[in-house]
Amino acid sequence: MSQCTVERLGFQIIIEGPTEEASSRAPKSSGAGALITRGPESEDGVWKLYLEDVGARTGNMITS
């Protein structure tokens, strides 16, 4: 996870990592409030996972 980067674009969160496992594990460790909308998928040799920050969008936090 330390090799992952996180980018926010409005309510969208993009997590990039060197492996599929690294990019897909990041949301589990970052807490609730985001839902996976796409991925993980390899783009130009980097694994990306796309999420929507529904907690920020609705003002509610999602718990699982």
C-alpha positions in Angstrom: 0.0 0.0 0.0 2.9 2.4 0.6 3.6 2.2 -3.1 0.1 3.4 -4.1 -0.9 6.9 -5.0 -4.4 8.4 -4.4 -5.9 11.2 -6.6 -9.2 12.9 -6.0 -11.2 14.4 -8.8 -14.4 15.8 -7.2 -16.2 12.7 -5.7 -14.0 10.3 -7.7 -11.0 8.7 -6.1 -8.3 7.0 -8.3 -5.9 4.7 -6.6 -2.8 3.7 -8.6 -0.4 0.9 -7.6 2.3 -1.3 -9.0 0.3 -4.5 -8.7 -3.4 -5.5 -8.9 -3.3 -6.6 -5.3 -1.8 -3.4 -4.0 -4.3 -1.2 -5.7 -7.3 -3.3 -4.7 -6.2 -3.6 -1.0 -5.9 0.2 -0.5 -9.7 0.9 -0.1 -10.1 -1.8 2.6 -7.4 -0.1 4.7 -8.5 3.5 4.1 -11.9 3.1 5.9 -15.5 3.2 4.8 -17.2 5.8 2.6 -16.1 4.9 -0.9 -17.5 2.4 -3.4 -15.6 0.8 -6.2 -17.0 1.9 -9.5 -14.4 0.3 -11.8 -11.3 -1.9 -11.6 -8.7 -2.8 -10.7 -7.5 -2.7 -14.2 -4.1 -2.3 -15.8 -3.5 1.0 -17.7 -0.1 1.7 -19.2 1.6 -0.8 -16.8 0.0 0.7 -13.7 -2.9 -0.8 -11.9 -5.8 1.6 -11.2 -8.9 1.3 -9.1 -11.7 3.8 -9.4 -14.0 4.7 -6.5 -16.8 7.1 -5.7 -16.6 8.9 -2.4 -20.3 8.4 -1.5 -19.7 9.4 2.1 -18.7 12.9 1.0 -21.4 13.0 -1.7 -24.2 12.2 0.7 -22.8 13.5 4.0 -23.1 10.0 5.4 -20.4 7.5 6.2 -21.0 3.9 5.0 -20.1 1.1 7.5 -19.7 -2.5 6.6 
